[in-house]
Amino acid sequence: MRAAARERSVFLGLLPWPERVQVARALRTETVGGLVLLAAAVVALVWANTPFSGSYEHIRDVHFGIPALGLDLSVEHWTADGLLTVFFLVAGIELKRELVVGELRTPATAALPVVAAVCGMAVPAALYLATTSLGGGSQQGWAVPMATDIAFALAVLAVLSTHLPAALRAFLLTLAVVDDLGAMLVIAIFFTADLNPAALAGALAGLVVFSLLQRRRVRGWWWYVPLGVVIWALMYNGGVHATVAGVAMGLILRTTRDSGEQASPGERAEHLLRPVSASVAVPLFALFAAGVSVSGAALGEVFTRPEPLGVVLGLVVGKTVGIFAGTYLAARFTRARLNPDLAWADVLALAVLAGIGFTVALLIGELAFPDPTAAEHIKAAVLLGSLVAAIVAALLIKRRNEVYRRLWEAERRDEDADGVPDIYQQTAPGRRGAASEG
């Protein structure tokens, strides 16, 4: 009986229908946002490498805000500390959903993606540290190559017009969610300025009030939006990176539905904010963060200076080795069986694709290297490493696209037009391919 139960554990099998609906909704928005993000990055690069680059720097460095409240920031910092808070708020909600009702709710289902994601963060960081140690460089950028940019990765898939099966896309999304959690912890622990205890106490009090409003089922944006802005401002003035406020509020929002409730507060907030995050907040951040000068000399320094070289190697090699090795070892030790319709080459392609570390990598690069000159080299390394990872992943995925197309069509076929794909009425979720083994 125990052996039979182990045999039924299929890795990258058919997703349960409710999970697939939720994943498809999230990925659809992120894909559109990823294309906007890609366009914003291209505009930034072109703008920063034309005779009009002075106007780019002028707009990026314009300051505005409320100096009396300690909020006189440049446009670049408003996008990083302000708009990216929306991105991290959505990430916090997604993490809460995964922990409560998603793939991370039980140790058995969480083991594979969590181990893969942790290895996919640890190996790039270790590779960066090894590279900078051998080259005599600064080790403060160890966290730069750790995170995966799900929106950019999905944009690459959209440009390729590939038909990646839902299970592979969901696995990539779960990897990114755990990556985001790692990035949140890194930012909160390692990138804090001089702490202001009074402001931090105020932010904590605001979060307590936020939690109490949720527990008492208080509804109405007029309660949460002003309170959220106050929490963000206090967190910023407290010396902790302001995006941590977004994460905290996202984790507090309730993601389970009460009786008779059509959508939980977390679901409603995510539905409203994910398009804003994907199509406005993150692209605007990219517009003012990705504008680096690209020249032969600048690109040459990426491969001759230990810090940017460590970032490139971390993204391209570290992510691939970490995620693939972590997934393979976790599958072996948990006795999970790879979906017979797929091959380990598909996991390798996904691991390479996860080396696209754009948004969060740029953010951590700015925090780790306050000096603008050093930050420019790190940004160039993030862009180059992400580009190389995207190209290699595209080649690997295109080789398997016919297999993906067949699986994708089978997942979507609905001949009885009842709104549920036929495969869900023929095969139990998670057991796809098991029957074909006879």
N, C-alpha and C positions, 0 to 999 in steps of 0.2 A: 504493500500500500504506500509506504514512504517513497520507494523508488518510482512508483507511478506518478506520485505527486510531483517529484522532481522533474520527471519527463515533461510534465505539462507547463513548466516554466519556459516560456518562449520569449527571447529577447528580440525586440523590434517586430513583434507580431501585430495583429490587428488591434487598434485602439478600441476601448469601449466607446459606444456611440456618443454618450454625453461628453466624454473627454474630447473626442474628435471634434464635436461641434464647437466646444470652447476654444480648442487649439486653433481650429480653422479660422474662427472669428478674429483671434488675436494676431495670427500670422498674416491674415489679409490686410489688416491695418498696418502692421509693421512692414509689409512688403511695399505698400504704397509710400509709406514714410521713408523707407530705405531708398527708394528711387529719388525722392525729394532730397534726402541727405546726400546721395551721390552727386546730384546736380549742384547742391550747395558747395560741396567740397571742390568740384571742378571749377565753379565760379570763383571761389576763394583763391585757388592756385593760379588761375589765369589772371585774375585781378592783381595778385601780389607779384606777378612776373611780367607786368606791362609798364609802360611809361607812367601809368596812372597809379602805381603802387603807393605813392605818397598819399593819395586820397584814401586808399584802403587803411593805411596806418593812422591817418588823421581821424577817420570815423571810428575806428576800433578803440582809439585812446580818448575819445570824448567822454568827459565825466558829467554825471547828473545824479540827482537823488536828493536826500534830505540830510545834509551834513550834521544837523543837530542830533539826529538819531544814529549817527555813525554809518550812514548808508550812501555816502558820496562815492559811487563806483564808476568805473569806465564801462563802455559798452561791452567790451570783452568780458569783464568781470560780472556784469549783470547777466549775460548769457550763461556763464559758467556757474555762478552762485545762485542766480535767480531762476532762469528758465530750466536749467537741468534739475532743479528741485522737483519740477513736474515729472520729468523722466524717472527720477528715483522714487517719487510717490507711486507712480504706476508700477515700477519694479517691486516696490514693497507690497502692493496689493497682489501682484502676481505671485510673489513668494508666499504670502499668507494663504492664497488660494491653493497653491501647490502643497503646502504643509497641512491644510485642513481637508481638502477634498481631492487633491490632485495626485500626481505621481510620487510625491514625497511624504504622503500621509502615513505610510507603513514602512518599516525597515526593509521588508522584502522587495518592494517596488522601488524604494529610494536607493538601494545599495549601488546598483549599476551606475545611474547617472551621477550620484554624489561622488563615488570613487573616481569616475572618469573626470568629473569637473575638478576635484581636488588635485588629482595628478596633473590635470591640464593647467592648473595654477602653479603648483609646486615646481614642476620641471622647468617651465620658462623662467621662473624666478631664480632657480638654482643655476640655470645656464647663463643668465645675465650676471650673476655673482661670480661664476667661474671665469667668464670672459673679462669682466672688469678687474678681477684679481690678477689674472695673468697679464693684462695690459696696463696695470697700474692706474686704473680709472676710478671714478666715484661709484660707490655702491648704493647711493641713495635712490637710484631709479629701478631698483629690483622689482617693484610692483607694476611697472609700466606694461610689460608684455603679458600680464596675467589674464586680462578680461577679453571676452568675446563680444563683438558688436553684432547682435542678432539682426538689427535692421539692415546693416550693410551687407551681411551674409545673405539675407533674403533678397536684397536688391540684386546681388550677383546671380542668384538663382533665377530671378525674374528676367534679367537681361539674357541669360542663357536659354530661356524658355524651356527649362527642364521640367520634368514631371516627377519630382521626388515624392515617394510615398509618404503618407501622413505620419507613419511611425518614425521615419527618419527626421522629418521636420519637427515633430514633437520632442524627439531626443535632443535635437539641436537647441530647441527652445528651453528645455529643462537645464541643459548645460549652461546656457546663457543666464538663466535665473540664479543658479548656484554661483556662477561667476560674479554676477551682480552683488550677491550677498557677500562674497569674498572681498569685492572692491569696496563695498560699504564699510566693512569692518576695517579694512586697511586705511581708508580715508579717516574714519572716526578715531582710530587708535594712533596712527603714525603721522597724520598730517593735521595736527592741531596747533594753533598759534598760542600766544599768551592767553591763558584761560582767565575769564572773568566770572568768578563764582556766582555773583549776584545775577548776572544775565542768564547763566546756565540754570540756576535755581528757578528763575522765571520761566525759562523754556520747559523745564521739567514740570512745573506747576501747570503750564498750559497743556502739556501732554496728558496730565492726570485729568484735567477738566475735559479734554477731548475724549478720553476713555470713558469717563462717567457719562457724557452725553450719549456715547454709543451704547453703553450698558442700559441706560434708561430709555433707549429707543427714541431719542429725540431726533426729529427730522427737520430739514430746512437748511438750505445752503447758507442763509444769513447768519446761522450759528457758526458753521464750520469754516467758511472762507475767511472772515475777519480773524477768527481764532488762529487759523493756520498761518496767516500772514504775520501775526504777532509772534507765534512760535518760531517761524523762520527768522524774523528779525532778531529775536533774542538769542537764537542759536548762533547766528552770524556774529553778533556782538560778543557772544560768550567765548569765541575763539575756536569753536568746533565748526568744521565746514558745514555751510548752511544746507547742503543737500541731505545731510543726515536727518534733518527735520522732516523732509519728505519721506524718507524710508520709515521713520518712526510712525508717522501718521498713517502710512500705507499698511503697516503691520497691525495697527490698532483697529482699523476699519473692519467691521464684521463682514465675513464672506459667506456665511451660511444663512439660508433663508428661514424666516419665521413662518409659522403656519399661515397660509393664505397670502404670503408675500410673493410677488412675481419676480422680484430681484432684490438681492441684499444690498446694503449701502456700498460695499466694496465693488459689487458688479455695476451698480449705477455710476459710481465715481470712475471706474475703469472705462466704462462705455463712453463717458463724456470726455475724459482726459486723455485716453490713449491716442485718439486722432490729433489732439493738440500737441502731445508729447512727440509723436512720430513725425508729424508734418510741419510743425512750427518750432517747438523748443529745441529739439536736437539739430535740425538743419540750420537754425540761426546760430547755435553754438558752433557748428562746423564751419559756417561762413566766416566767423571771426577767430577760429582756432586753427584752421587748416591752411591759412594763407602764409606759406613759407616760400622763401626765395629758392628756386630750383636752378642750379647751374652745375657744370661739370665739377667744379671745385667743391661745391656743397655736397653733391652726391658722393664724391670721392672721400670726403671726411666721414661719411656714414660708415665706410668700410675701413677707415684708418684710425678712427677714434674708438676707444673701447666701449664707451657708454652707448652710442647709437648702434654699434655693431652688436652689442649684447641684446638690444631691443629687437633688432632684425632677426637674430638667431633665436631669440626667445619666442617670437611670434611664429616664425616659419618652421623651425625645427622643434623647439620646446613644446609648443602646443600639439603638434602632430604626434610626437613620441609620447607625451604625457597622456593625452586622451586615448590614443589607440592602445597603449600598453595598459593603462588603467582599466579600460573597458574589457580588454581580453583577459586580464588576470581576474577581474571581478566576476566575469562570466564563468571562468573555470572554477573558481572557489565557491560560487553560488550554484554551480551546476546548471546555469541558465543555458538554453540551447538557442543558437542564432536562428532566426526565421529561415527555413529552408529556401524561400524565394530570394533571399539576399545572400551576400558573401561578405567576408571580412574586408574585402576591397572597398565595399560601400562604407564601412565604419572608418576606414583609412581616409576616404575622400571627405567624410564629414569632419574628421579630426583636422585635416588640412584646412578646410573651410573655416573652422573655428579659430584659425590663426588670424582672421580679420579682426583686429582689435582697435577700432577707430575711436569712438566717442569717449569711453571711459579711459582708454589708454592715453588719449590727448589730455584729458582732465588730470589724471595722475601725473603725467609728464610735466604739466604746468606747476603742479603742487610740489613735485620733487625737485624741480630745477627752476627756482625763482629768477635766476639770471636769464635775461631774454636771449642772449647769444647761445647759451647752453640749451635752452628750451627749444630754439629753432632747430638744432641738430637732432634733438629727440623727436620733435614733430616730424621732421623729414624721415627719420628712421621708422616711425609708426606708419606713415603713409607708404613708404617703400615696402616695408614688411607686409603690410596688409595687401598691397598690390600683388606682390609675389605669391602670397598665400591664395589670393583670389584666382590668379592665373593657373597655378598648379591644381587647385581644386576644380576649376572649370575643365581642365583637360581630363582629370580623373572621372568627373561626373558625366561628361559628354560620352565617354567610352561606354558607360553603363546606362545611357539614357533610354535605350530601347527596352531594357528590363524594367526601368522605372515607369515608362509609359504604359507597359502592359499591366503592371500592378496598380497604377493610378487609375486606369480605365476600369479595372475590376472593382476598385474601391468606390467608384462613382456610379456604376451601372445601377439603374433603378427602372427595370422594365415594367413593373406593376405600378409605377408612378405614385407610390404611397408616401414619398418623402424620405424614406429610409433605404439606403443602398441594399441591393439584394444580398450582398455578401454577409450582412449582419443577420439575415434571416436564414442563412445556410450554415454559418460557422460561428461558434461561440467566440466572443471577443478574446483576443490574445492567443487563439489556438490556430491561427491561420497556418496552413502548411502541415499541420499535425496529421490530418486525415489522409493527405496524399502519401504518407509514408507507409500506409497499409498496416 
